[in-house]
């Protein structure tokens, strides 16, 4: 494609997965205990989408990548210090809650509005990337809802690979049941891609890319508009961490064959 693509990646920050998360009740609804003190990372699903977007942009002259992110400004600043060294992009931040308790419809409305406000965005060249799922908003519908609001009809979910054909069309591998892929063809933008894990490694840190990105990221964070999803969109009666369950039976003098038969019988009942 001679003019390249305008690739918008939607991704938020989430608590580091190595941390213990404990839900609590607040006047505004469920939240995480000490959420603002927890170290944060870019949502792993969205990170794959960002790396795939940067790779596609690098192979299509004239392309540009934006990262639209909803999250607390302090957390976005913390995460961008690391992500900015990976790939080149322009940040479009929204200062608001990134909690997994936020409703997907309200979140999609805020993200779609932010995308529509991007200066110079060419909708005829638009490729919307994001995570097929999310480490915080696991509803699996946020990207689809954003696409509907933007009028993008060609949507592909569970994408592992995107190849540009000589005629400018896209060949897409989408995950389906049984560990297989469905091969789809799309004539070109505008289109939406909800990424699974892709097949690209995490880019190495590049301080030069980081310095170039941060010169634009810091002013963008200062100008970030404060927004919050509609509070009455969804309500939770309770929230609690999953309980550990362990069923142990101690027996003696069983042969390996008898143990194997018991395990098989247990699996068949499960």
Long-range contacts (C-beta under 8 A, 24 or more apart in sequence): 1-60, 1-62, 1-125, 1-164, 1-168, 1-188, 2-61, 2-62, 3-62, 3-122, 3-125, 4-57, 4-60, 4-61, 4-62, 4-63, 4-64, 4-125, 5-56, 5-57, 5-60, 5-63, 5-64, 5-125, 5-126, 5-127, 5-189, 6-63, 6-64, 6-66, 6-121, 6-122, 6-125, 6-126, 6-127, 6-189, 7-53, 7-56, 7-57, 7-63, 7-64, 7-65, 7-66, 7-126, 7-127, 7-128, 7-129, 8-65, 8-66, 8-68, 8-115, 8-118, 8-121, 8-126, 8-127, 8-128, 8-129, 9-46, 9-49, 9-50, 9-53, 9-65, 9-66, 9-67, 9-68, 9-89, 9-129, 9-130, 10-46, 10-49, 10-68, 10-69, 10-111, 10-115, 10-128, 10-129, 10-130, 10-131, 10-142, 10-143, 10-146, 11-42, 11-43, 11-45, 11-46, 11-47, 11-49, 11-50, 11-67, 11-68, 11-69, 11-130, 11-131, 12-42, 12-43, 12-46, 12-69, 12-70, 12-71, 12-98, 12-134, 12-136, 12-137, 13-40, 13-41, 13-42, 13-43, 13-69, 13-71, 13-72, 13-75, 13-76, 13-78, 13-79, 13-98, 14-40, 14-41, 14-42, 14-43, 14-44, 14-98, 14-100, 14-134, 14-135, 14-136, 15-39, 15-40, 15-41, 16-40, 16-41, 17-41, 17-44, 17-135, 21-241, 22-241, 23-239, 23-240, 23-241, 25-238, 25-239, 28-231, 29-101, 29-231, 29-235, 29-236, 30-99, 30-101, 30-236, 30-239, 31-99, 31-101, 32-99, 35-99, 36-72, 36-74, 36-75, 39-78, 40-71, 40-75, 40-78, 40-79, 41-79, 41-82, 42-79, 42-83, 43-131, 43-134, 43-135, 43-136, 44-131, 44-135, 45-130, 45-131, 45-132, 45-133, 45-134, 45-135, 45-195, 45-196, 46-130, 46-131, 46-134, 47-83, 47-202, 48-131, 48-195, 48-196, 48-197, 48-198, 48-200, 49-129, 49-130, 49-131, 49-193, 49-195, 49-198, 50-83, 50-86, 50-87, 50-89, 50-129, 51-86, 51-87, 51-198, 51-200, 51-202, 51-203, 52-129, 52-162, 52-193, 52-195, 52-198, 52-200, 53-87, 53-89, 53-127, 53-129, 54-86, 54-87, 54-88, 54-89, 54-203, 55-200, 56-127, 56-162, 56-164, 57-88, 59-164, 60-164, 64-90, 65-89, 65-90, 66-90, 66-91, 66-92, 66-118, 66-121, 67-91, 67-92, 68-92, 68-94, 68-111, 68-114, 68-115, 68-118, 69-93, 69-94, 70-94, 70-96, 70-97, 70-98, 70-107, 70-110, 70-111, 70-114, 70-227, 71-95, 71-96, 71-97, 71-98, 72-96, 72-97, 72-98, 73-221, 73-224, 76-221, 76-224, 77-218, 77-221, 80-213, 80-214, 80-217, 80-221, 81-210, 81-214, 82-205, 84-209, 84-210, 84-213, 84-214, 84-217, 85-205, 85-206, 85-207, 85-209, 85-210, 85-213, 86-202, 86-203, 86-204, 86-205, 86-206, 86-209, 87-203, 87-209, 88-209, 88-212, 88-213, 89-213, 90-216, 90-220, 91-213, 91-216, 91-217, 91-220, 91-221, 92-117, 92-118, 92-220, 93-220, 93-221, 93-224, 94-224, 94-225, 94-227, 95-224, 95-225, 95-226, 95-227, 96-226, 96-227, 96-228, 96-229, 97-228, 97-229, 98-136, 99-136, 100-134, 100-135, 100-136, 100-137, 100-138, 101-234, 101-236, 101-239, 102-137, 102-229, 103-229, 103-230, 103-233, 103-234, 104-137, 104-139, 104-141, 104-142, 104-145, 105-145, 105-233, 106-229, 106-230, 106-233, 106-234, 107-137, 107-142, 107-229, 108-141, 108-142, 108-145, 108-146, 108-149, 109-145, 109-149, 109-229, 109-230, 110-227, 110-229, 111-142, 111-146, 112-145, 112-146, 112-149, 112-150, 115-146, 115-150, 116-150, 123-150, 123-190, 124-189, 124-190, 125-189, 125-190, 126-150, 126-152, 126-189, 126-190, 127-189, 127-190, 127-191, 127-192, 127-193, 128-152, 128-190, 128-191, 128-192, 128-193, 129-192, 129-193, 129-195, 130-192, 130-193, 130-194, 130-195, 131-194, 131-195, 132-157, 132-158, 132-159, 132-194, 132-195, 132-196, 143-192, 143-194, 144-192, 144-194, 146-192, 147-192, 150-190, 151-190, 152-190, 152-191, 152-192, 154-186, 154-190, 154-191, 154-192, 155-191, 155-192, 155-193, 155-194, 156-184, 156-186, 156-191, 156-192, 156-193, 156-194, 157-194, 158-194, 158-196, 159-193, 159-194, 159-195, 159-196, 159-198, 160-195, 160-196, 160-197, 160-198, 160-199, 161-198, 161-199, 162-193
